[in-house]
Amino acid sequence: MKTKAIKMATFMGLVLALVFACSPKEDSNDMASLETSEVVAKQQAVVFIAGYDKGAQTYYKDAKKHFEAQNYTIIDDAFSLQEIITWLNKNHNNQDYNEIHIVNKGNSKKGLSLETTIHGERLSQVSLLNCLKEGKLPKLKNVLTEDSKLVFHTSELGKNKTLLQILKQTFTANHQPKVFATPHATIFNGQFQKHFLAKAFYGYYPTAQSPGNVDLSKQFINKYPYEDIHWLDAIRTKEEEEPGKPFAYKFNIPIRWEVVFSDDEDLPSLTDANEIMDWIDDNETYTKLVKDTGIPLEKFRWKAVKVGQKVIFKGKTTAVCVMQPMMQRNNPLSYVRTEFDNQRYYTQL
């Protein structure tokens, strides 16, 4: 098959308290304390709310509220890596960053929804490497402390150590930061805990072709046979009704390809979903694109439309995500602590 260019679209004021004693014996301690405070005063933490909510979604709004309550500096108008690095370079004011937090949606397979450059590609391992190779990103100035922390609040990003390592190199300046991300789902503004982690489990079906909750629960049983979760109850529960109780939500994942064919003879005639799936199976490039999503081909609703020498392929699947809040083993009514330096729940590089 001869094709031309393919266009694809698939998916944190620091307050110091100094107590000075009147006794002359304390003078040396006071000076040491003052010197330490001056060092601390030259550090700062910043949180980038690097995305915006769509429709009824409140993920970024909830995250912003969470970090505002902790008195972090909040930046909510930088939606690309280019803008984040540029902001850090322009606004450090001789204060080194000891913590840089980036809140952004994404996952371990596709990366972040954060753009690499303004209006550029979504941030993934491939797109970031390409940007670095081509020199498209500004270099971070010498604005880090010896123990600077770069924390990504992106669900399941902790599973992708390769991408985290590239991000670590991207943010390396006078010092190399420690990078943190959780391999679990991260949730803000929960019913019983404002910020908590959860295990995420996924089921799929072609959009608008729901098999029903009973059959859907069987899909989860077969896919996760060793999980102690009542899947049918979890699928029916739309929010956390009590601490630790699993709940579910749905969202759609679209795929869209435009393929231009050079010859009329190569132009396929695709009249139904089965023929479209057969065509995809016969084409290694597109089979790989579907496999990279981690979603079976048959879980998408497929359509193909001819426009001259071009065929527009559209696929859409509905994902059912069951969330199981992570609770302390010795106290099942208490959530695990979201301390990003806890290596049991966060990946650290």
LINJOPE-V612123 format. One record per backbone hydrogen bond with DSSP energy under -0.5 kcal/mol. NH is the residue of the N-H (numbers start at 1). CO is the residue of the C=O. Records with the same first field share a line. If there is no record, write none. Layout:
NH=CO ; CO
This chain:
3=1
4=260
7=258
8=6
9=256
18=16
19=17
20=18
21=19
26=23
27=24
30=26
31=27
32=28
33=29
34=30
35=31
36=32
37=33
38=34
39=35
40=36
41=37
42=38 ; 39
43=40
44=96
46=12 ; 99
47=73
48=101
49=47 ; 75
50=48 ; 103
51=49
57=54
62=58
63=59
64=60
65=61
66=62
67=63
68=64
69=65
70=67
71=68
72=67
73=12 ; 45
75=47
76=74
79=77
81=115
82=116
84=80
85=81
86=82
87=83
88=84
89=85
90=86
91=87
92=88
95=92
96=42 ; 94
97=143
98=44 ; 96
99=44
100=149
101=46
102=151
103=48
104=102 ; 153
107=111
111=107
112=123
113=105
115=79
116=121
120=117
123=114
124=122
128=124
129=125
130=126
131=127
132=128
133=129
134=130
135=132
136=131
137=131
143=141
145=97
148=145
149=98
150=178
151=100 ; 149
152=150 ; 180
153=102 ; 151
154=152
156=184
157=154
158=182
159=156
160=157
161=159
164=160
165=161
166=162
167=163
168=164
169=165
170=166
171=167
172=169
173=175
177=175
178=148
180=150
181=347
182=152
185=198
187=196
189=194
190=193
196=187
198=185
199=324
201=322
203=320
205=318
207=316
209=206
216=212
217=213
218=214
219=215
220=216
221=217
222=218
223=219
224=220
227=224
229=227
231=229
234=230
235=231
236=232
237=233 ; 234
238=236
241=239
245=242
247=323
248=237
249=321
251=319
253=317
255=315
257=313
258=7
259=257 ; 311
260=258
261=259 ; 309
262=2
266=263
267=263 ; 264
268=266
270=268
271=269
276=272
277=273
278=274
279=275
280=276
281=277
282=278
283=280
284=282
287=283
288=284
289=285
290=286
291=287
292=288
293=289 ; 290
294=290 ; 291
295=290
299=296
300=297
301=316
302=300
303=314
305=312
307=310
310=307
311=259
312=305
313=257 ; 311
314=303
315=255
316=301
317=253
318=205
319=251 ; 317
320=203
321=249 ; 319
322=201 ; 320
323=247 ; 321
324=199 ; 322
325=323
326=197
327=325
328=331 ; 334
331=328
334=331
336=326
339=337
340=338
342=339
343=341
345=342
346=342
347=181
349=179
